[in-house]
Amino acid sequence: MKDNTIVTHAGNRPFENQGIINPPVYHASTVLSPTMDALLNKGDAKVRYGRRGTPTTFALEDAMTELERAHGTVLAPSGKAAITMTLSALVEPGDHILMTDSAYAPTRSFADTFLKRFGIETEYYDPLIGAGIQNLCRDNTRLIWTESPGSQTFEVQDIPAITAAARNAGIITVMDNTWAGGYFFKPLDHGVDISVQAATKYIVGHSDVMMGTIACNEATFDKVKTGSDTFGICTGPDDVYLTLRGLRTIGARMPAHHRNALQVAEWLQQRPEVTRVMYPALPQDPGHAIWSRDFTGASGLFGFVINTAEQKKIAAFLDDLKLYGMGSSWGGYESLMLPSWPNKNRSATKWDAEGQTMRVHVGLEDVGDLIADLDAGFDRLNAA
């Protein structure tokens, strides 16, 4: 089935629930056994304790497994929890990790602090390395972490080339797939072992729930699931329900984000105040060829650089925007804008910006209104 059919129906079993379309919300800790024999054999039951899941959580896991074409999915209470759980489950003391230099900053922080304490070495690599990743692999390299497009700077990685090199060396590959939402890119189809998402973003789509998903192939699922159970990771049933509810409309939302973001990005390209726009859907973007080959669309998140870093001018631009909120996260229906400083999170490569780097999430508002808001912002910037 195609994605729009999957996100509409996957995980729902109406005739197991009195014909009700949406799965019931099970609030559960204790699960009773009717007999001693059932109690002693509860380990074989799918529903045995609230922390281990209920039909509500199983519905979301099943839906995400279908969407990401995986063997199984493990849920986490946030995107960061999904990242840290995946890394913790797969590496051991003495292991070596290769991580893209454009990775989400909290991913880097976890590797550089928590994992380092346990004797796990993280080496950062140029996100554009492609097949050259094989030259960095060691005998003790256990995992290659990818994120495409990269956080804040939006480099598109050659995922098939990296996964081919990893398979030849027997190394696990993981991709942070949050930007594409599991809708515009299928990591496991391109050789990735595990796709991690902050479902908080496009899966939920309404800026009101924290959720993480870990979609695994058959070779990695049991290890990640066991690790999650060991750490006692679990998700609240109301959050799971809202995540499922958001998932049902992702097929309508993602193309709209793409259309709006592309128009805003094209408009920004024409502004004299903008020296660079980082959006793979633009033909002029350095990653456009790989994006066109591997992705089926682009989300609403991208970056651009303003030709000044003078904070008074940047504040004049941002402070009175009517439609772009200043706040962390993204992926909701509303537009957001933040200044960013990618150079603070680089070690293998250098980020040279000709002014202030910005990160924008283009929401579902009327694109003419969004552009008019930015136009007024640039007027304020120039007058400051």
Secondary structure in CASP SS format (residue, H / E / C, confidence):
PFRMAT SS
TARGET T0000
AUTHOR 0000-0000-0000
METHOD secondary structure of the structure
MODEL  1
M C 1.00
K C 1.00
D H 1.00
N H 1.00
T H 1.00
I H 1.00
V H 1.00
T H 1.00
H H 1.00
A C 1.00
G C 1.00
N C 1.00
R C 1.00
P H 1.00
F H 1.00
E H 1.00
N C 1.00
Q C 1.00
G C 1.00
I C 1.00
I C 1.00
N C 1.00
P C 1.00
P C 1.00
V C 1.00
Y C 1.00
H C 1.00
A C 1.00
S C 1.00
T C 1.00
V C 1.00
L C 1.00
S C 1.00
P C 1.00
T C 1.00
M H 1.00
D H 1.00
A H 1.00
L H 1.00
L H 1.00
N C 1.00
K H 1.00
G H 1.00
D H 1.00
A C 1.00
K C 1.00
V C 1.00
R C 1.00
Y C 1.00
G H 1.00
R H 1.00
R H 1.00
G C 1.00
T C 1.00
P H 1.00
T H 1.00
T H 1.00
F H 1.00
A H 1.00
L H 1.00
E H 1.00
D H 1.00
A H 1.00
M H 1.00
T H 1.00
E H 1.00
L H 1.00
E C 1.00
R C 1.00
A C 1.00
H C 1.00
G E 1.00
T E 1.00
V E 1.00
L E 1.00
A E 1.00
P C 1.00
S C 1.00
G H 1.00
K H 1.00
A H 1.00
A H 1.00
I H 1.00
T H 1.00
M H 1.00
T H 1.00
L H 1.00
S H 1.00
A H 1.00
L H 1.00
V C 1.00
E C 1.00
P C 1.00
G C 1.00
D C 1.00
H E 1.00
I E 1.00
L E 1.00
M E 1.00
T E 1.00
D C 1.00
S C 1.00
A C 1.00
Y C 1.00
A H 1.00
P H 1.00
T H 1.00
R H 1.00
S H 1.00
F H 1.00
A H 1.00
D H 1.00
T H 1.00
F H 1.00
L H 1.00
K H 1.00
R H 1.00
F C 1.00
G C 1.00
I C 1.00
E E 1.00
T E 1.00
E E 1.00
Y E 1.00
Y E 1.00
D C 1.00
P C 1.00
L C 1.00
I C 1.00
G H 1.00
A H 1.00
G H 1.00
I H 1.00
Q H 1.00
N H 1.00
L H 1.00
C C 1.00
R C 1.00
D C 1.00
N C 1.00
T E 1.00
R E 1.00
L E 1.00
I E 1.00
W E 1.00
T E 1.00
E E 1.00
S C 1.00
P C 1.00
G C 1.00
S C 1.00
Q C 1.00
T C 1.00
F C 1.00
E C 1.00
V C 1.00
Q C 1.00
D C 1.00
I H 1.00
P H 1.00
A H 1.00
I H 1.00
T H 1.00
A H 1.00
A H 1.00
A H 1.00
R H 1.00
N H 1.00
A H 1.00
G C 1.00
I C 1.00
I E 1.00
T E 1.00
V E 1.00
M E 1.00
D E 1.00
N C 1.00
T C 1.00
W C 1.00
A C 1.00
G C 1.00
G C 1.00
Y C 1.00
F C 1.00
F C 1.00
K C 1.00
P H 1.00
L H 1.00
D H 1.00
H H 1.00
G C 1.00
V C 1.00
D C 1.00
I E 1.00
S E 1.00
V E 1.00
Q E 1.00
A E 1.00
A C 1.00
T C 1.00
K C 1.00
Y C 1.00
I C 1.00
V C 1.00
G C 1.00
H C 1.00
S C 1.00
D C 1.00
V C 1.00
M C 1.00
M C 1.00
G E 1.00
T E 1.00
I E 1.00
A E 1.00
C E 1.00
N C 1.00
E H 1.00
A H 1.00
T H 1.00
F H 1.00
D H 1.00
K H 1.00
V H 1.00
K H 1.00
T H 1.00
G H 1.00
S H 1.00
D H 1.00
T H 1.00
F H 1.00
G C 1.00
I C 1.00
C C 1.00
T C 1.00
G C 1.00
P H 1.00
D H 1.00
D H 1.00
V H 1.00
Y H 1.00
L H 1.00
T H 1.00
L H 1.00
R H 1.00
G H 1.00
L H 1.00
R C 1.00
T C 1.00
I H 1.00
G H 1.00
A H 1.00
R H 1.00
M H 1.00
P H 1.00
A H 1.00
H H 1.00
H H 1.00
R H 1.00
N H 1.00
A H 1.00
L H 1.00
Q H 1.00
V H 1.00
A H 1.00
E H 1.00
W H 1.00
L H 1.00
Q H 1.00
Q C 1.00
R C 1.00
P C 1.00
E C 1.00
V E 1.00
T E 1.00
R E 1.00
V E 1.00
M E 1.00
Y C 1.00
P C 1.00
A C 1.00
L C 1.00
P C 1.00
Q C 1.00
D C 1.00
P C 1.00
G C 1.00
H H 1.00
A H 1.00
I H 1.00
W H 1.00
S H 1.00
R H 1.00
D H 1.00
F C 1.00
T C 1.00
G C 1.00
A C 1.00
S C 1.00
G C 1.00
L E 1.00
F E 1.00
G E 1.00
F E 1.00
V E 1.00
I E 1.00
N C 1.00
T C 1.00
A C 1.00
E C 1.00
Q H 1.00
K H 1.00
K H 1.00
I H 1.00
A H 1.00
A H 1.00
F H 1.00
L H 1.00
D H 1.00
D C 1.00
L C 1.00
K C 1.00
L C 1.00
Y E 1.00
G E 1.00
M C 1.00
G C 1.00
S C 1.00
S C 1.00
W C 1.00
G C 1.00
G C 1.00
Y C 1.00
E C 1.00
S E 1.00
L E 1.00
M E 1.00
L E 1.00
P E 1.00
S E 1.00
W C 1.00
P H 1.00
N H 1.00
K H 1.00
N H 1.00
R C 1.00
S C 1.00
A C 1.00
T C 1.00
K C 1.00
W C 1.00
D C 1.00
A C 1.00
E C 1.00
G C 1.00
Q E 1.00
T E 1.00
M E 1.00
R E 1.00
V E 1.00
H E 1.00
V C 1.00
G C 1.00
L C 1.00
E C 1.00
D C 1.00
V H 1.00
G H 1.00
D H 1.00
L H 1.00
I H 1.00
A H 1.00
D H 1.00
L H 1.00
D H 1.00
A H 1.00
G H 1.00
F H 1.00
D H 1.00
R H 1.00
L H 1.00
N H 1.00
A H 1.00
A C 1.00
END
